[in-house]
Amino acid sequence: MTIHPIRGRAAGLTDRRSERGMLDRLVEAVRAGQSRALALRGDPGIGKTVLLDYLAGRASGVGLRVARAVAVQSEMELAFAGLHQLCAPMLGHAERLPAPQRDALRTAFGLAAGPPPDRFFVGLAVLSLLSEVAGDRPLVVLVDDAQWLDRASAQALGIAARRLAADPVGLVFAARDPGAELGGLPELEVAGLPDEDARALLDWALAGPLDERVRDLIVAETRGNPLALLELPRGLGPAELAGGFGLPGAAPLTAAIEDSFARQLEALPDQTRRLVQLAAADPSGDWVLVWRAAGRLGIPVQAGGPAVEAGLVEFGARVRFRHPLVRSAAYRSAAIPDRQRMHAALAEATDPAVDPDRRAWHRAQATAGPDEEVAAELERSAGRAQARGGLAAAAAFLERSAALTADPARYAQRILAAAQASLQAGAFGKALALLTTAVAGPLDEFASARADLLRGQIAFAVGQGSDAPPLLLKAAKRLEPLNRDLARDTYLSAWMAAAFAGHLAGAGDIQEVSRAARALAPPKQPPRPLDLLLDGLALLAIDGPGAAAPALRQAVSAFAGADAPAQELLQFGQMAFGAANALWDEDCFRTIMVRQFRVARDLGALDLMLMPLQGLAEVDTWRGDFEAADSLIAEADAVGEATGNPLAPFAAMFLAAMRGNQAELAPLIEAALAAAEAGGLGGAATQAHWVAAILHNGLGRYADALAAAEQAIRDANVFVSNWALPELIEAAVRTGGTLAAAAALDRLAETTQAGGTDYGLGLEARSRALVSRGDAAEGWYREAIDRLGRTPLRPDLARAHLLYGEWLRRKGRRVDARGQLRSAHDMFAAMGMEAFGERARRELIATGEKVRKRSVGTHGQLTPQEEQIARLARDGRTSPEIGAQLFLSARTVEWHLGKIFTKLGIGSRRELHAALARPGQQDQVT
C-alpha cells in the first residue's frame, strides 16, 4: 500500500498559477540551454514539495533529465550526506572532470584517499559534474527540505548554483529558510492558499458538515497552509469540531501540525507505533537496516501494516514518511529510554566496515552518560570527516564526543578540537561558543594557551582587527616555555595581525610584538623560513630597515625558493611579500605571490587564494599591465563570491588610482575607510590614503595629494607608509613644502639604500631630483630613468620621464622637454594612466607640441573576465582547464569565447595572439 497522495490532492484544488508560471519559465529556459537557480521559501506544509513535483513532471514531460534529493534533519552532522544522495547516480560522468575536481569529489564521498578537499573546491567540482551531465540532456536538479542539508553539502550546492552561467541546468531548492549557504539566489515565497481555496480544501477533507464560523476560524488559524488544513482536524471528534474547542488556538502552526500527527500515531497499535518510531530514528531510509533493528527489538514484520493504511509511512524500497513532520512527531513521541534502545538496535544492525560513521552516530544517541569507547569512536569519525573536508561535521562529532567524555583533560582537548574545526569551517560563532565552554572547565597550561591562541585566531578571522593582536601576543608568551615552535608561529601571527590593525592596534601593536619576539631564544637550527621572517620583521620594526635588511633578504629568499614549505607559504606568504616590499625587491615579491597562489590553487584552497590574487593584481598594476590586473581582480572577486568571504578592494583601489579614475576610486575609498574603522583594520585606511595621494598627484591636485600622503605616513604602517613617501615628496615640492619633502626623502632613502635594488634606488633618485637644484637635479633624473628603465615597473618610469620633462620645460629647454614628455605621454596612453597622461599632454601643449588623443584597442571592449579567458585560451589552455581556474564550467567558458570572438572580430583561438597583441605588456600568472 502506498502513501495517500495528500499533497497532490491539495495541489489539485488550487491552481497556484503564479508559482507554476515561474516554474514553467524555468523549464523553458533550461530547455533552451540557459541556466537557472531558484529557492522556494515557505512554512512546513505550505506546498513546496507539491511545486517540486509539478516542476519534475513538467521537466520530464519535455524531455529534460531530473535529479532529486531530500535532505533529512538527522543527517545534518554527516559531511556531504545530502550531496552524495544527489550526485551518486551521476558519478559515472565524473571521469570527464579535471583531475583535481574529480579527486576532490571522490575524496569528499569517501571513495578515495587524499588530502582533505577544500569545501569551495568541492562546490566547483559539483558545478562541473552538473554541467557534464547536462551535456547529454538539459538537467533540472531538485533539492527538498534544503534547510536540513549538512553544511558541507549546502555550501557546495550553493557555490554551484551561484556559478551557473551558460549551462542547461536548473537548480531548485525548497526550504523553510534557505540559509546563508544558499544566500544570493532568486527566491520564490510560497504563501498560503487564498481563503476560497482553503475553504474548499477543508470541506473536501472533512467527512461531514462544519459550522461556518468554525470553518472560518480554522482557515484563519492555518493561514491557508494546505497541510494544516488537512491535518489539524484529524483526530478531533464531531463535538470538538462543532464548537471549535479542539482547535490549537495560539500554538505555533508547525507544533500544531506535529500534534495532529502525534494524535494519529497514538491511535496505532503499540508494535506499529514502535516500528514507526524506529524508522524515524534512522535517517538513511534503509528498509533492510530498519527490519534488522526491528528484529532485535522483537517487532514483527507485519507491524507496519496499520501505519501504511493510515497513510503515515511507506515501507517500500526505502522508508518514506508522508511529511518530515510525521518523522519528527514519531521520533518525539518516543520516551528517551525507548529512543536509546532504538538507536542501540540500529547501531548493532549497522555494518561497521561499510558505514562506521552512522554506526558511531547511533551509538552516541544510544548512550545515556559518559562512555569513553563511544567517545573515541566519534573522535575517529571526526578524523574521517576532516579527511573528506567535512569540517562542520567533524566539529559536531567532536562536540558529541566531548559530551560523552568523563576525563576533564580529555574533555577539554576534544572541545578545543571541535572549536578549531568550527573555525576552519567558517562557523566563527560556534567556534567561540565551544571555546567559552572549554575555558569554563579545568585546562592544563598548554590547553589554556591553545585556547588563547584560538581566541585570537577567531578575532582575526571575523575582522576584529584591533582585538586580535593582544590576544595572539598573550598566547605566544604563554606558549614560549611549552612549545617554542608554536610560540614563534604565534608571534608571527600576532605581528601579521598588528600589521593589519596598523595605527588602530592599541595594545599589542607591532612595536610591542616585535620587542617580545626579539627577546625569544634563537630558533632551532636550521631555522625555518618563518623563523627568518619573524626575526627580520622584528628587527625592521625596532631597529629600522638598515639593521633588518640582511635578515629580511634571507627570509625573502627562503620564501621565494622552490623548497619553501607549502603551509608556511599559505599562512605567512603575505608577510613575506611585505618583507620583499620593504626591500623594494619587486622580483621577489612577485615570485612569492606567484608561489603562494599556485600552492593554494593546487590544493584547491580557494579562501587562501584571495590574498595572492590581490597581491598579483597589485604587482601587475605596478608594472602597468592594467588589463591583466583587471582580470586578476575579477578572478579574486569570483573567489570571494564563491567563498562568501571577499577581501577589501585593495587592488581595485590601487588600479583605479593609477588609471586616474576618480569616480571609481571615491566609493572604494569611502567603503575601505568605513570598514577599517568598524573592524579596527588601520592598514586598510593607510592604503586608502596612499592611493588617494596617487590619484591627486595624477590630477595635479597637489595640496590634496600632500594631505593624503601625510595621513598615510602618520598611520605609521610598516609597509604602506613607505609607499606613500614618493607621493608626499612630489606633492610637497609642488606646494612649496621643501622641508617636509626633505624629511620624507631621508626616510625614503633609509629604506631604498637598505634594499639596494634598481627599483628603490630609482624612486629615491627621482625623489631626490625633485628637491635638488641646478645640474644636480638633472643628474638625479637621468639616474632615475636609467635605474627604473632596468625594471618592469613602467608607471614609475613614465612618471620619471614626466617629472624630468616638466623640469626641462621650466628651465626653458623646450626641445629636450618634448622628448621626455612625449615618452611619458606615450607610455601613459599605452597603459591607460589617464590622469598622468592628461598632465603630460598639458605639458606637451605648453611646449608647442600638437598632441593627438590615442584610441583604445579593440580588445579594450572585453570585460575583465573575458580578457582573462581570452588570455588563457591564447596560451593554449583548454576550456575545462580555463573553467577550473576561473570557477566556471567548460560550457560557460565556450559561451564566453563566442562573445569574445564576436567582439574581437575573429573566428578561432588561433587568432587570439594577434587580436590581443599590445607592445610591452606583461602576461599575468596562470
N, C-alpha and C positions, 0 to 999 in steps of 0.2 A: 504494500500500500504506500502511496506517495503522500507528500505534504499537501494539504489543501492549498490551492493557489490563491490564498487570501490577497496577496499583494497584487496579483494580476487582476482579480475582480475589482479591487479598489481602483486600479488604474482605468478599468473599463468604464467606470461610472463618471469619469471626468476627462475631458479631452486634453488638459494640460497643454493647450495649444501653443502658448508662448515658449514653454520649455522644449516641447517637441520640435518646434520650428528651429530653435537654436541647434538642437542635436541633428536635425535634418541637414542644416547648412554645414555642420562639421563633417558629416558623412560625405557630402558632395565635394567639399574642399579636399578631403583626403583622397577621394576617388579621382579628383583632378590632379593629384600629385603634390598637393600642398600639405603642410604640417599644421596641426592644431593641438593645443593643450588647454584643458579646462578643469576646474574644480567645482563640483556640485557641493554646496554647503546647505545643511539643514538639520533639524532636530531628528532624533530617532523616530522611525515610523512615518516620516513626512512624505516618503515616496522616492527617495534617491535610488534605491535598488530597482524600483519599477522603471525609472527612467533609464538606468543602465541596461535593463532587459530590453527596453524598447530600442535603445541605441544598438545593442548587439543584434537584434533582429533586423533593423534597417541596414546595418553594415553587411551582415551575411547575405541579405536579400539582394544586394547589388554586387556581390562577388568579392567583398573585402574579407581579409583574414581577421579573426577576432581572437584576442588572448585575454583571459580574465584571471584575476586573483582576488581573494577575500582575506583581509588581514584579521587576525584573531588576537584579542586582548592579552591572552595568556602567553602569546609568543613574543611579546614586546621585548623580552630580555634575551632572545635568541638572535644573534647577529646574522643579518642577511636572510632571515627566515622568509619574509614576505617576498624578497627579490628572487629567492630560489624557487618559491612556488610559481612565480610568474615566468621566470626565464628558463627553468629546467627543460620544458619542451622545445626550447629554441636552441639549445646548446650545440646541436648539430651544425649550426651556422657559425659557431664561434671560431672554427678553423680559418675562416676568411678574415678575422680581425687582425690588426697589427699585433705582433707577438707580445709586446708589453701589456696591451689591454687584455688579450686572451689569457695571459698568465695571471693578471690581476683578478680576473673574473673566476678563474679556476681555483685560485688560492682562497678567494672570499667564500666560495662554496665548499671549501674543504676537499676539493677534488685533486689538488696537487699541493706539494710543499713549496714554500718560497718565502721571501721576506714579506712582512705584513703590507698589504697594498694600501696605498693612500685612499681614504674614503672618497675623495673627489675623483681620483683616477678610476675607481670602480664605476662611478657615475658616467664617465666618458666612455668606458667600455660598454655600458648598457646602451648608451646612445648609439654607438657603432653597431651593436648587436641588433637593435631595433631597426636601424637603417638597412642592415644586411637582410633581415627577414622581410622587410617591406620591399626589397628589390625584386622579389618574386611576385608579390601581390601586395597592394596597399594594406596597411595594418592599422587596426583600431585596438588599443590596449585599455582595459577597464580594470580599475582597482577599487574595490568596495571596502567600506569601513577603514579608510586610509588613516583615520586618527589612531588606529591601533597598529600601524606598521612599526616594526622595530626601527630605531633611529638610523641605523646604517642603511637600511633599505629605503627609508623615506628620503634621506639625503641623496642617495644615488639616483632615485627616480626623479627627485626634484631637479637635480642637475641636468639629467637627460631631458626633462620636459622644457626647461628654460633654454636649452641649446638646440632644440629642434628648429630647423630653418627651411631647407628645401627637400625634406624627406616626406614621402607619402605616409605619414604616421599621425594618428590621433591618439592622444594620451589623456584619459579622463579619469579623475579621482572623485570618489564620493566620500564625504567625511562630515562629521558633526562640526568639526573645526579643522580646516586643513593644516594648521600649524605652521611654524616658521620654516620648516624644511621645504614646504610647498609654496612658500610666500612668493608673490610676484606673478602668479598665474592668473589668467582671467577667471572670474568666479561667476557662477550662476546660483543665486539664492533660491532654494526651493521652499516655497511658502505653503501654508495650509490650504485646504480646499475652500472655495467660496461657500458661503452659507447654504446656498441652494443645493450644491453637490454634496455637502456634508450631511444635510438632512436626508437626501436620497440614499446615501450610503448607509446611514444609521437605520433608516426604515428597512432597507434590504437585509441588514444584519440581524434584526430582531424578529423573533418568531411571531409576536403579536402586536397589537396597537399600543401606542405610548402617548401619555398625556403631552399635549403640545408644549406646555410650559417646561416640562421635564426635558423634552427633546431639545428645546432651545437652550436649556441650561447645559445639557451635555455638549451641544455644538459649541457653546461659548467656552466651556471649561477646556475642551480639547483643542480649541483654536484651529479647527479644521484638519487636525492631524489624522490621516486615514487609519493608521494602526490603532491609535487611541479610540477612535470612533468604533472600531471593530472589537477591540479587546476590553475596554472598560466595562461595558455592560455584561460581559461574560461572568458567570458565577453568581450574579445577583438575581434574587428571586423576583417574581412579579410584584410583590408588595413593595420591595425596596425600590424597584424601578418606578413604580407608580407614583410614589411620593418623592423620589429623588434622594431618599435617606441613605442609600448605599453608595452614593457617588463620592469621589475622592476629595471634593472640596478644594482647599487651597494647596494640597500636596503637589510637589513638582511633578510635571507630566511624566517624565521618564520613570520616576519612582512609582507613580500610579499605574503605568503600564506594566511594570515589573510585578506589582502587587496583583494585577489581574492574572498574569501568567502564573504567579505563585498559587493563586486560588485554584487554577486549573490543574496544577501539579499536585496539590493536596487531594484532589479528587481521584487520583490514580491509585491503583493497588500499591502496597508497600514495596514489593520487589521491583515493580515497574519504575516507581519513583527513584529507587536506589540506582537502577540501571541508567536512568536519565541523568542523575547527579554524577555518576561515574563518567559518562560520556562527556559531560560538561567540564569535568576536571582535566581532560586531556585535549589540548588544542590541535593535535595533529589530524583529527578526523579519521584516524586509522581504526577501522571497524574490527580488524583482526586483533589488534592490541587491546581494544576495549573488551572483546569477548574473552581473551585470555585473562585479563584482570577480573572480569566478572566471575569467571570460573573459580578464581582464588577466593572470591568473596561469597561463593555459594549462590550466585544469582543465576537462575536458569535461562536458557536461550529464549524460551517463549515469553519472557517477561516484557519484552519490548512491544508486544502487540498493542496493548491499550494506548500507549503513548503515540504510536503511529496512527491509530484510528482517531485519536483526538487531534491529529494534525500538528502536534508539537515538535516532532522529530522524525527523521527518516533514517533508517538503517539500511543502506544500500552498499555500493562500492566504498562509500565514505559516510561518515556520520554527518548529517546536515540538520541543523536546527531551523525552525521556521523563521526565527529572527534572533539576532545576537542577544536581545533582551531575554529570550527564553533561556538561552545558555546561562546568562548571569543570574536569572531568577532561580534556575535549577541549582546552580552552584551555591548561591547564598542560602538556599533553603536547607542545605545540609548542615548539621551541627559540626563544630570544629573537630571533635574526635572522629566523627564519620568522615570528614574530608581527609583527615590524616590517614585513616585506614584505606581510603580510596587511592590516595597518592602512593601509599606504600605498595598496594597491589599493582598499580600502574608501573612503578619503578621495577618491581620484580618481573613484570611481563615485558619490560623493555630490554632489548639485547644491548649489553654494554659495549660490545665491539662495533655495532652498527650505529648506535645513537647515544654515545656516552653523556653528552651534554643534557639531553632530555631526561635521561635516567637520573643524572645528578640533580636536575631541577625538581623532579618528582620526589626524590629522596629528601631534598631540603624542605619541600612543602609537607612532607610526612613527619618531620622531626619537630617535637614539641619544645625541646630545650637544647642546650649546648651538646654538640656531638662532633668531636674532632675528626672522625673518619669522614663524615659528610662534608664538613667544612673544608677538609683537604681536597675532597673530590671536586667541590665547587671551585677551589683555587686552581685546580688543574683545568677545569672548564674555562676559567678566565684566561689562562695561558693560551688555550686553543683559540678562544675568541680574539685575543690580541694578535695571534699569529695570522688570523684571517683578516685583520684590520677592523674587527668589531669592537672598538674601544668602549662605546657606551654599554654594550653587552658585558664586556669584561668588568666594567665598573659595577654593574648590577650583580654579577656573580660574586665579586669580591665583597660587596656590601653584605650580601646574604651570608657569605662565608664568615665574615666577621661577627654577624649576629649569632652564629652557632658556635662561636669560639669562647671558651671559658678562660683561657690563659690571657691575662691582661696585656702582656708584652706582644703576644702573637695577634691579639685583637687590634692593637694599635698599628702593627705592621700592615695588617690587611685593610684597615680603614684608610691608612695613608696611601696604600697602593690603589685603593678604589678612588681616592681623591685625585691621585696622579693620572689615572686612566680617564677620569672625568675631565680633567684639564686638557689632556691630549685630544679628547673627543670634542672639545669646544664647549662643554657644559660647565661654564665657569661658576654659575650659581650653585650647581650641585657640588662641584669640587670644594667650594668654600664651605658649604653646609657640612660635608663629610669631614673637612679639616677641623671645623669647630667641634664636631663630635669627638674627633681623635684627641685634640688637646685637652678636652674635658676629663680624660682618663689619665691613668699613670703612664708616662712616657719616659724611657731612658734618655740619656743626654743626646745620643745620636739621633734617635727618633724625633726628639724635640727640635733639634737643629734642622732636621729634614722638614719638619712642619713649618719652621720659619722660612726655609727656602721655598717651599711650595706656596706659602702665603705671598711671598714676594713675586714669584712667577705668575700667580693669578693676578696680582695687581698690575703687573706689566702687560699681561695678556689682555686685560679688559680696558687698557688705556688710562689707568690711574698713574700717570707718569711721575708725579711728584711723590706718590706713596711708595712706589716700588724700590727706589734706591736705598732708603734707610732699612727697609725690610730685608733686602738682599745683603746689605752690608752687615747687618746683625747676624744673619745666618752664616755668612762667610767667617766672621770672627768666631762663632761658636764651633764651626767645623774645623778650624785650624788644628786643634790638638787631636781630633778624631779621625780626619781623613784629609790629608794635605792636598791631594789632587783635586778632590771635590771642593775644598776650600778655595783653591786657586780658580777653578772653573766659576765658582760663585762670585769671587771678586771681579772676574772679568764680566760676568753678567751684571753685577752692580755698576761697573764702570759704563757698560753699554746703556743701562737704564738711566744713569746720571747724564750721559751724553744726550739722550733723547729728551730728558727733562730740562736740560740746559739751565738757564737762569731761573727757572721755576722749581728747581730741585729742592731748595731748602736744605734740611738735614740730609746727609748722605750725598752731597754734591761731589763733583769729580775730584776736587782737591782732597776732601776727606777720604774718599775711596782710595785715591792714589797714595796718600800717606800710609794708610793701613796696609796696602799691598806692598809698598816699599819695605815695610817692617817685617814682611814674611821671610821665613828661612828660604834659602835658594831652592829652586825646583830640583827634582831628581835629574840625573844625567843619563842619557842626553835629554835636554828639555824638549817638551812637546811644542809645536807651533803656537799653541795658545799660551804656553808659559812665556815664550819670547814676546808675544804680543802684549801680554799683561805687563811685563817688565818695561817694554818700550813705551806704552801709553802712560804708565805711572810716571816714568821719567819725563815725558813730554809735559804732563800737567804740572809737575813740581819744579823741574829744573829747566824746562824750555826745550825748543827744537834742537839747539846745538848739542846739548848733552844727550838728547834722546836719539839723535839721528843714527848712530851705529846700531843700537838695539832695534830701532824701527826697521832699518834696512834688512837686518837679519830676519825679523818677523815677517816682513813683506815677502822676502824671497822664499821663506818656508811655505807661506800660504799660496804663493804663485807657482810653487813647484809641483811637478806631476805627482809626487808621492804624499801630498798633504792629505791627512785623514779626512774622509768624506764628512764624518759627523762634526768635526771642528770647522770645516768649511761651511756647512749648513748653519751651524749655531753662531759662529763668530766671523763669517766672511765679511759682513757689513763693517765690522770694526777694523778688519784688515784692509778693506777698501779705504776706510778713513785714514788709516796709518799711511797708506800709499799717497793719499791726497796731501797729508801733512808734509810729505817729502816732495810734492809736486811731480810725482812719478806716474805720468799718465799711462805709460806702457804697462806697469804692474797693476795699477788699479783696474785697468780693463781686463787684464789676464785673470785677476782674482774674480771679477764679476762673471766672466765667461765660465770659469771653472765651477763657481758656485751654482750658476744657472744650470749647467749641464748635469751636475750631480743631482740637483733637485729634480730636474726633468727626467733623468734616467730612473730615479726612484719613484717617479710619479707623485712626488710630494708637492702638490700644486700650491699649498699655502706657503711653502718655503721658496717658491719661485718668484713671489711678488717683489721682494727686495732686490734681487739681482736684475730682474726685468727693469725695474725703475732705475737702478744704477746704470745698466747698459744704455737705457734711453738717455740718461744724462751724459754718458760718455759720447754717444752719437751727436748729441746737441753740442757738446764742447768741440766736436770735430766738424760741425757744420753740416752734418748729414741729417737734416731735419725730417725728411720723409722716412728715413729709417727709424728715427726717434719716434715719429708719429706711429709707425707700425708697432714698435715695442710697447708704446703706451697703450695702444689698442689691445695688444695681447695681454698686458697687465690688467687692463680693465676687464677683459674676458675672464681672466683667472679670478679677479676679485669678485666678479659676478657669480662665477661658478662656486666659489668657496663661501660667498656671503660675508667676506671679510676684506673689503677694499682698503688700500692704504691711502693716506693723504696724498693729494696730487702734486708731489714734489717735482717730478719730471715734467708734468704738464705745465706747471708754473714756470719752470726754467725755460722750457721751449717757447712759451708764449712771450716771455720777456725778451728772449733773443730775437724772436720774429718782430718784436715791437708791436704786438697786438694787445693794446690796452683794454679793448672791450672784452677780450677773452680772459686776460690776466686779472682784472679787477675783482670779479666774483670769486676767482680761485683764491686770491689773497685774503679776501674777506672771510671765506669759509675756513681757510687754514688758520687764521688768527683766532677765530671763534673756537675751533676745535682745540687749538693749542691751549687756550685759556681754560676751556672746560675740562680737558684731560691732563693738564699740567705738563704739556709737551712743549717746553720752551724752544727745542730745536726746530720745530715746525715754524714757530714765529720768527726765529732768526732767518730761516730760509726765505720766508715771505718778504722780510725786509731787504735781504740781499737781492732777490730777483726784481723787487721794485726799484732798487738803485740801478740795475742794468737797464730796465725799461726807461727810466727818466734820463739816464745818460744818453741813450739812443735818441730820445726825443729832444735832447738839448735842454731839458729842464734841470739845470744843474743844482739849483737850490733844493729841489725835491729829492734829487739823487743823493745829495750830501746828507740830508736829514735821514733818509732811509738807510744809507750806509753807516752813518754814525750809530743808529739804533742797532743795526746788526752787530756792530763791533762792541757796543755796550753790553749786548747779551752775553759776550764772552764765551760763545760756543767754540770749543777747541778746534773744530774743523771749519764750519761755515763762516765764522767771523773772519778767518784768514782770506776766504774768497772775496769778502767784501772790501778788503784793503785796496786793491787796484781801483775799484769803483769810487771809493772815498777820495783817493788821491786825485783822480781825474776831475771829480766834481768840486773838490776843494780848490784846486788850481783855477778852475773856470770861475769860481765865485770869490777869488781873492784870498782864500784861506791858506796861505802858504805855510804857516806854522803847523796847522792841522795836517797838511799834506806831508810835510817833512817828518812829523812824528809817525804818521801811518807808514811812510816809506821805511823808517827804521824798523818798525815791527815786521813789515813785509820782508825786508832783507834778512832778518833773523831766520825766517823760515826758508827762504829761497836759497840762501847760502848753505844752510844745513842740508837741503835736498841736493843741491848741485846739479840739477837737471836743466836741459835747454829750455824746457817749459817755464820752470820757476825763474831762472835767470833771465829769460826773455821778458817775462812780465815785470821783473824788477827793473830791467833796462828801460822798458817802455815807461814805467812809472818815474824812474829817475830822470828821464829826458824831460818829463813834464815840469819838474821842479828845478831844472838846470837852466843856465843862461848861456848864450853865445854858442861858440863852436862845440862846447861840451855837450849841449843838448843834441846836436846833430849826430855826434858820435854815439850817444846812447840810442837814438832812434835807429841808426844803422845796425847797431849790435842787436837790438830787439828784433828787427826784421830778419837778420841773419839767423839768430837762435830760434825764433818761432817758425821760421821757414824750414827748419830741420825737424819740425814736429808735424803731426797730422791735425793740429788744432787751428784750423783755418779762420775761425771767427776772431781769435786774438791776433792772428797775423794781419787780418784785414783791418782790425782796429789800430794796429801799429802803423800801417800804411796811411790810414785816415788821420791819425794824430800828427804824423810826420808831414803829411800834405798840408794840414791846417797850419802847422808851424811855418812851413816854407812859404805859404801864401802870405802869412802875416809879416814875413821877412821881405816880401816883395819879389820873391823868386817864383813868378807865376809859371814859367815853363816847367821848372823842376816840380812844382806843386802839382801840376796837371798829371804828371806821370804817376805820382804816388796816389793822388785822389782817384785817378782812373782805375788803377789797380784795386783800390779799396772798393770803389763803386761796382766794378765788375764782379768782385768776389761776393759782396753783399747781395747783389742781384741774383747771382747763381745760387746762393744759399737760401735766399728768402728772408734776409735780415732787413726788413722794410724800413724800420726807424733809422738804423745806422745808414742804410742805403740812401735814404732821403737826406740825411745830414751830409753825406758825401756828395750827393747831387747838388745841393745848395752851394757847397764849397766850390765844386767844379764850375758852376754857372758864374760864381764870383770871379773866377779866373778868366772868364770869357769863353769857356768851353760850351758847346751845344751838346745837350745830353738827351738821348732818346731812351724812353722807358722800355724796359725789357718785358716780353710776354712770357707767361709761364708755359712750360712744355705741356704737351698733350697729357702726359701721364699725371700731371697735377690734378686732373679731373677725378682720379681714383680716390676712394675713401682710404683711410689708414689700413683698414682690414684688407681691402682689395690690393693695396700696394704690397702688403705683407704676402698675400697669396701669390701675387704676380712674381715677386722676387723668388719665393721658394720654388715655384713652378719653373721659372727661368733657370734655376740652379739644378734642375733635374729631379726634384722631389716628386714622388707620385702623389696622387690625390689622397690615398689613405695616410701617407706619411705627413702630408700637409695638415690633414684633418686631425691627426693625433697631436701635432704640435700646437694647433690653434683651437683645439677643443670643438671641432666641428666634425660632422660625418663626411665621408668621402663624397657622397652625393651633393651635399651642400657646397663643398669645395668646387665641384664641377659646375654647379649653378653660378657660383661667383665668377668662375673663369669665363663662362659665357658672357656675363656682363662686362668683364674686363676686356675681353676681345672686342666687344662692340665699342666700348669707349676708346680703345686704342686704335681701332680701325684695322685689326689684324684677324687672322683666321686660325692660327695654331700657336702652340707653345714655342715652336722654333723661332717665331718672330718676336718673342718677348725680349731677347737680348737687344735687338736694335731699338725696339719701342721704349725700353726702359733706360737706354744708354744716356748718361749725362756725365760730363767730364768731372774728374777729381773727387767723386763721392765714394765714401767707404761703405762697403756692404755690412749689414748687421750680422750678428752672430746667429747661427742656426744650428 
